[in-house]
Amino acid sequence: MIRLLIMGLLLYIGYRIVISLTSAGKPPSKPAGSRDSGEETFRDPVCGLYVTEEMAIIGRHDGQRHYFCSMNCLEKYREQLDHSSHNNPDKSG
């Protein structure tokens, strides 16, 4: 009985060695949830969250594009702009 257990253990160890040697030449696979697609990310000016252009809500101000994580952040940004333009009459935006 002991011989059978030892033989099984040796076979398993040999199997693991063969598998590790054959997978050594392969590049490591990415985890299933990995999001490293190489896309550029942009920081939401309101909440600071980073979003890709594909996922972002895009707003424009003074000819510049601003990227937001949600319509809520875009609306908050517009409110901040309205508030700052009312407090500073020299700047009419």
Contact map, one row per residue, 1 for C-alpha under 8 A:
111110000000000000000000000000000000000000000000000000000000000000000000000000000000000000000
111111000000000000000000000000000000000000000000000000000000000000000000000000000000000000000
111111100000000000000000000000000000000000000000000000000000000000000000000000000000000000000
111111110000000000000000000000000000000000000000000000000000000000000000000000000000000000000
111111111000000000000000000000000000000000000000000000000000000000000000000000000000000000000
011111111100000000000000000000000000000000000000000000000000000000000000000000000000000000000
001111111110000000000000000000000000000000000000000000000000000000000000000000000000000000000
000111111111000000000000000000000000000000000000000000000000000000000000000000000000000000000
000011111111100000000000000000000000000000000000000000000000000000000000000000000000000000000
000001111111110000000000000000000000000000000000000000000000000000000000000000000000000000000
000000111111111000000000000000000000000000000000000000000000000000000000000000000000000000000
000000011111111100000000000000000000000000000000000000000000000000000000000000000000000000000
000000001111111110000000000000000000000000000000000000000000000000000000000000000000000000000
000000000111111111000000000000000000000000000000000000000000000000000000000000000000000000000
000000000011111111100000000000000000000000000000000000000000000000000000000000000000000000000
000000000001111111110000000000000000000000000000000000000000000000000000000000000000000000000
000000000000111111111000000000000000000000000000000000000000000000000000000000000000000000000
000000000000011111111100000000000000000000000000000000000000000000000000000000000000000000000
000000000000001111111110000000000000000000000000000000000000000000000000000000000000000000000
000000000000000111111111000000000000000000000000000000000000000000000000000000000000000000000
000000000000000011111111100000000000000000000000000000000000000000000000000000000000000000000
000000000000000001111111110000000000000000000000000000000000000000000000000000000000000000000
000000000000000000111111110000000000000000000000000000000000000000000000000000000000000000000
000000000000000000011111111000000000000000000000000000000000000000000000000000000000000000000
000000000000000000001111111000000000000000000000000000000000000000000000000000000000000000000
000000000000000000000111111100000000000000000000000000000000000000000000000000000000000000000
000000000000000000000001111110000000000000000000000000000000000000000000000000000000000000000
000000000000000000000000011111000000000000000000000000000000000000000000000000000000000000000
000000000000000000000000001111100000000000000000000000000000000000000000000000000000000000000
000000000000000000000000000111110100000000000000000000000000000000000000000000000000000000000
000000000000000000000000000011111100000000000000000000000000000000000000000000000000000000000
000000000000000000000000000001111100000000000000000000000000000000000000000000000000000000000
000000000000000000000000000000111110000000000000000000000000000000000000000000000000000000000
000000000000000000000000000001111111000000000000000000000000000000000000000000000000000000000
000000000000000000000000000000001111100000000000000000000000000000000000000000000000000000000
000000000000000000000000000000000111111000000000000000000000000000000000000000000000000000000
000000000000000000000000000000000011111000000000000000000000000000000000000000000000000000000
000000000000000000000000000000000001111100000000000000000000000000000000000000000000000000000
000000000000000000000000000000000001111110000000000100000000000000000000000000000000000000000
000000000000000000000000000000000000011111000000000110000000000000000000000000000000000000000
000000000000000000000000000000000000001111100000011110000000000000000000000000000000000000000
000000000000000000000000000000000000000111110000011110000000000000100000000000000000000000000
000000000000000000000000000000000000000011111001111000000000000000110000000000000000000000000
000000000000000000000000000000000000000001111111111000000000000001111000100000000000000000000
000000000000000000000000000000000000000000111111000000000000000001110000000010000000000000000
000000000000000000000000000000000000000000011111000000000000000000010000110110000000000000000
000000000000000000000000000000000000000000011111100000000000000000000000100000000000000000000
000000000000000000000000000000000000000000111111110000000000000000000000000000000000000000000
000000000000000000000000000000000000000000110011111000000000000000001000000000000000000000000
000000000000000000000000000000000000000011110001111100000000000000001000000000000000000000000
000000000000000000000000000000000000000011110000111110110000000000111000000000000000000000000
000000000000000000000000000000000000001111000000011111110000000000000000000000000000000000000
000000000000000000000000000000000000000111000000001111110000000000100000000000000000000000000
000000000000000000000000000000000000000000000000000111110000000000000000000000000000000000000
000000000000000000000000000000000000000000000000001111111000000000001000000000000000000000000
000000000000000000000000000000000000000000000000001111111100000000111100000000000000000000000
000000000000000000000000000000000000000000000000000000111110000000111110010000000000000000000
000000000000000000000000000000000000000000000000000000011111000011110000000000000000000000000
000000000000000000000000000000000000000000000000000000001111100011110000010000000000000000000
000000000000000000000000000000000000000000000000000000000111111111000000000000000000000000000
000000000000000000000000000000000000000000000000000000000011111111000000000000000000000000000
000000000000000000000000000000000000000000000000000000000001111100000000000000000000000000000
000000000000000000000000000000000000000000000000000000000001111110000000000000000000000000000
000000000000000000000000000000000000000000000000000000000001111111000000000000000000000000000
000000000000000000000000000000000000000000000000000000000111101111100000000000000000000000000
000000000000000000000000000000000000000000011000000000000111100111110000000000000000000000000
000000000000000000000000000000000000000001111000001010011110000011111000000000000000000000000
000000000000000000000000000000000000000000111100001000011110000001111110110000000000000000000
000000000000000000000000000000000000000000010000111000111000000000111110100000000000000000000
000000000000000000000000000000000000000000000000000000011000000000011111110000000000000000000
000000000000000000000000000000000000000000000000000000001000000000011111111000000000000000000
000000000000000000000000000000000000000000000000000000000000000000000111111100000000000000000
000000000000000000000000000000000000000000010110000000000000000000011111111110000000000000000
000000000000000000000000000000000000000000000100000000001010000000010111111111000000000000000
000000000000000000000000000000000000000000000000000000000000000000000011111111100000000000000
000000000000000000000000000000000000000000000100000000000000000000000001111111110000000000000
000000000000000000000000000000000000000000001100000000000000000000000000111111111000000000000
000000000000000000000000000000000000000000000000000000000000000000000000011111111100000000000
000000000000000000000000000000000000000000000000000000000000000000000000001111111110000000000
000000000000000000000000000000000000000000000000000000000000000000000000000111111111000000000
000000000000000000000000000000000000000000000000000000000000000000000000000011111111100000001
000000000000000000000000000000000000000000000000000000000000000000000000000001111111110000001
000000000000000000000000000000000000000000000000000000000000000000000000000000111111111000000
000000000000000000000000000000000000000000000000000000000000000000000000000000011111111100000
000000000000000000000000000000000000000000000000000000000000000000000000000000001111111110111
000000000000000000000000000000000000000000000000000000000000000000000000000000000111111110000
000000000000000000000000000000000000000000000000000000000000000000000000000000000011111110000
000000000000000000000000000000000000000000000000000000000000000000000000000000000001111111110
000000000000000000000000000000000000000000000000000000000000000000000000000000000000111111110
000000000000000000000000000000000000000000000000000000000000000000000000000000000000000111110
000000000000000000000000000000000000000000000000000000000000000000000000000000000000100111111
000000000000000000000000000000000000000000000000000000000000000000000000000000000000100111111
000000000000000000000000000000000000000000000000000000000000000000000000000000001100100000111
